[in-house]
Amino acid sequence: MSATVEQATIQQYCKALRTPTIGGQFVAMAEQAQREEHTYTRYLEALLAMEVEERERNTVARRIHDARLPRMKTLEDFDFSQSKVPAARIRSLADGGYLEHAEPVVLIGECGTGKTHLATGLCVAACRQKKRVRFTTAAGLINELVEAENNNQLRRVLARWFRYELIAIDEVGYVPMADLGAELLFQVISDRAERATVILTTNLPFSEWTQVFPNVRLCKALLDRITDRAHIIETGTESYRFRRTLEKRQKPQRPAGKEKPAKKSRP
């Protein structure tokens, strides 16, 4: 059997076994192994490692895509020096222990203090651990649930939301909720209590949640489930974005340099 036929046969086997990285790399890796005098087992190990690494990269990329993040922001991008949020605490959460114990995370602070960035960064960290993640706003989630209720599909939609190992609900408290919306949001959070993790961001202290949740009893029950075993992190009251904008405006402008006189041409 010629080398060309052998390679074509191996590529067909790789296609059947769904190992595209091996199928694309086995020839180049074989040549390298021959040059460097590696053993057959070392060559096989290297090929399998490449396949596994590529699959893991694809899995993480797929998890990030399915999470529907508003923007791709990581914790590495967050400027903790401009925030009152303790970096060590956030990095500890990023390790994922709170996911294993289904512990809620609540980020409380004014607009522009980094709540959404931190929630997104924690979602990315969970995706890197190959967790099933979904990011949404409170308004977006409620609209989806109300539409499902109107179409007699609520049970199916709730089951889909429960399958996520982490959901992040952004902007809780920004808009007052109707009774049905508040009840459906409560159902999602209640179903996950002690079984799956939720991250919430809000601009309201807990004492003011009755401003957006019309049913006081429901609001109390919701807070009871959210705060139980929760990591409650205050992001502050001073807008990081606003401060950054001011700093840019206050930086002294460099004086325009004088143009150098043109050199005189020699006669």
C-alpha positions in Angstrom: 0.0 0.0 0.0 1.4 3.4 -1.0 2.0 6.2 1.5 -0.7 8.3 -0.2 -3.3 5.5 0.2 -2.3 4.9 3.8 -2.8 8.6 4.6 -6.2 8.6 2.9 -7.2 5.5 4.8 -6.1 7.0 8.2 -8.0 10.2 7.4 -11.1 8.2 6.7 -10.7 6.4 10.1 -10.3 9.7 11.8 -13.4 11.0 10.2 -15.3 8.0 11.3 -14.0 8.3 14.9 -14.5 12.1 14.8 -10.9 13.0 15.6 -10.3 15.8 13.0 -7.1 17.1 14.8 -5.4 13.8 14.5 -6.5 13.5 10.9 -5.0 16.9 10.1 -1.8 16.5 12.0 -0.7 12.9 12.0 1.6 13.3 8.9 3.4 16.4 10.1 3.7 14.9 13.6 5.1 11.6 12.2 7.7 13.5 10.3 8.7 15.4 13.4 8.8 12.3 15.5 11.1 10.6 12.9 13.4 13.6 12.9 13.6 13.8 16.7 13.7 10.0 17.0 10.7 9.7 19.3 9.2 6.3 20.1 5.8 5.2 18.7 4.1 5.7 22.0 5.5 9.2 22.4 4.2 10.0 18.9 0.8 8.6 19.8 0.7 10.5 23.1 1.4 13.8 21.3 -1.3 13.2 18.7 -3.9 12.3 21.3 -2.9 15.3 23.5 -3.4 17.6 20.5 -6.9 16.1 19.9 -7.9 16.5 23.6 -6.6 20.1 23.8 -8.5 21.1 20.6 -11.7 19.5 21.9 -11.4 21.4 25.2 -10.8 24.7 23.4 -13.9 24.0 21.2 -16.0 23.1 24.3 -15.0 26.3 26.1 -15.7 28.4 23.0 -19.1 26.7 22.6 -19.9 27.3 26.2 -19.0 31.0 25.9 -21.1 31.3 22.7 -24.1 29.6 24.3 -23.9 31.9 27.4 -25.0 34.9 25.3 -22.8 37.3 27.1 -23.5 41.0 26.4 -19.8 41.6 25.8 -16.7 39.4 26.1 -15.2 40.7 29.3 -13.0 38.7 31.6 -11.9 39.2 35.2 -8.3 39.7 33.9 -9.6 42.8 32.2 -11.2 44.3 35.3 -9.3 47.2 36.9 -9.5 46.4 40.6 -7.3 49.4 41.5 -10.2 51.6 40.4 -12.8 49.7 42.4 -13.6 49.0 46.1 -14.3 45.3 45.2 -11.8 43.0 46.8 -9.8 41.3 44.1 -8.9 38.3 46.2 -12.6 37.5 46.9 -13.6 37.7 43.2 -10.6 35.5 42.2 -11.6 33.0 44.9 -15.1 32.8 43.4 -13.6 32.4 39.9 -12.0 29.1 41.1 -15.6 27.7 41.1 -16.2 26.5 44.6 -19.5 28.5 44.8 -20.7 26.6 41.7 -20.1 23.2 43.3 -22.1 24.3 46.4 -24.8 26.1 44.6 -24.1 29.4 46.4 -25.7 32.6 45.0 -23.6 35.7 44.3 -25.2 39.1 44.6 -23.4 42.2 43.2 -24.8 45.4 44.7 -23.8 48.9 43.6 -24.7 52.0 41.5 -24.5 52.1 37.8 -21.0 52.1 36.4 -19.3 50.4 39.3 -18.5 47.2 37.4 -21.4 44.8 38.4 -22.0 43.6 34.8 -18.3 43.3 34.1 -17.8 41.2 37.2 -20.8 39.0 36.5 -19.7 38.5 32.9 -16.1 37.7 34.1 -17.5 35.0 36.5 -19.5 33.6 33.7 -16.4 33.3 31.4 -14.5 31.7 34.3 -17.3 29.1 34.6 -17.3 28.5 30.9 -13.6 27.8 31.1 -14.5 25.1 33.6 -16.9 23.8 30.9 -20.0 24.7 32.9 -23.3 25.3 31.2 -23.9 29.1 31.6 -26.5 31.6 30.5 -26.5 35.4 31.0 -29.6 37.5 30.8 -31.2 40.7 32.1 -34.1 40.5 34.5 -36.4 42.2 32.0 -35.3 39.8 29.2 -35.9 36.7 31.4 -39.3 37.9 32.6 -40.4 38.7 29.0 -39.4 35.2 27.9 -41.2 33.6 30.8 -44.4 35.7 30.3 -44.4 34.8 26.6 -44.0 31.1 27.5 -46.8 31.3 30.0 -49.1 32.9 27.3 -48.2 30.1 24.9 -48.6 27.3 27.4 -44.9 26.5 27.2 -43.8 27.7 30.7 -42.9 24.2 32.0 -40.6 23.5 29.0 -38.9 26.9 29.3 -38.4 26.6 33.1 -36.9 23.2 32.6 -34.4 24.6 30.0 -33.4 27.4 32.4 -32.9 24.9 35.2 -30.4 22.8 33.1 -27.9 25.7 33.2 -25.3 25.2 36.0 -25.0 29.0 36.3 -27.3 31.8 35.3 -26.5 35.4 35.7 -29.5 37.8 36.0 -28.4 41.4 35.3 -30.1 44.7 36.3 -32.5 43.4 38.9 -34.3 46.4 40.3 -33.9 48.7 37.4 -37.6 48.5 36.3 -40.7 47.8 38.5 -42.2 44.4 37.8 -45.8 43.4 37.3 -47.2 40.7 39.6 -46.9 37.9 37.0 -43.3 38.8 36.1 -42.2 38.9 39.7 -43.8 35.5 40.4 -42.1 33.9 37.4 -38.7 35.4 38.4 -39.3 34.0 41.9 -40.0 30.6 40.4 -36.8 30.5 38.5 -34.7 31.5 41.5 -36.7 29.3 43.9 -36.2 26.2 41.7 -32.4 26.7 41.8 -32.1 27.2 45.6 -29.4 24.9 47.0 -29.4 23.0 43.6 -27.9 25.4 41.0 -26.1 28.7 41.1 -27.4 32.2 40.3 -25.6 35.5 40.0 -27.6 38.7 40.5 -26.6 42.3 39.9 -28.7 45.1 41.4 -28.5 48.8 42.0 -30.9 48.6 45.0 -30.1 47.7 48.6 -32.3 44.9 49.8 -34.3 47.3 51.9 -35.6 49.0 48.7 -36.5 45.9 46.7 -40.2 46.4 47.6 -40.1 49.4 45.2 -39.8 47.0 42.2 -41.5 43.8 43.6 -45.2 44.8 44.3 -46.0 41.8 46.5 -44.2 42.3 49.8 -44.5 38.6 50.8 -43.1 37.5 47.5 -40.3 40.0 47.8 -39.4 38.7 51.3 -39.5 35.1 50.1 -37.3 36.0 47.2 -34.7 37.7 49.4 -34.7 34.8 51.7 -33.7 32.4 48.9 -31.2 34.9 47.3 -29.3 35.7 50.5 -29.2 32.2 52.0 -25.5 31.2 51.9 -24.9 34.0 49.4 -21.7 35.9 48.5 -22.9 39.5 48.8 -20.4 41.9 47.2 -20.8 45.7 47.2 -19.3 47.4 44.2 -19.7 50.9 45.6 -21.6 54.1 44.7 -19.1 56.0 42.6 -19.3 55.3 38.9 -16.0 53.9 37.6 -17.0 54.8 34.1 -17.9 58.4 35.0 -14.6 58.8 36.9 -12.6 57.4 34.0 -14.4 59.9 31.7 -13.5 62.8 34.0 -9.9 61.7 34.3 -9.6 61.6 30.5 -11.0 65.1 30.2 -8.8 66.5 32.9 -5.6 65.3 31.4 -3.6 68.3 30.1 -3.5 68.4 26.4 -0.1 68.4 24.9 0.7 71.7 23.2 0.9 71.4 19.5 4.5 71.2 18.5 5.8 73.9 16.2 6.6 72.9 12.8 10.2 72.6 12.0 11.4 75.1 9.4 11.9 73.6 6.0 15.6 73.1 5.2 16.8 75.5 2.6 18.0 73.9 -0.6 21.6 74.5 -1.5 22.2 76.9 -4.4 
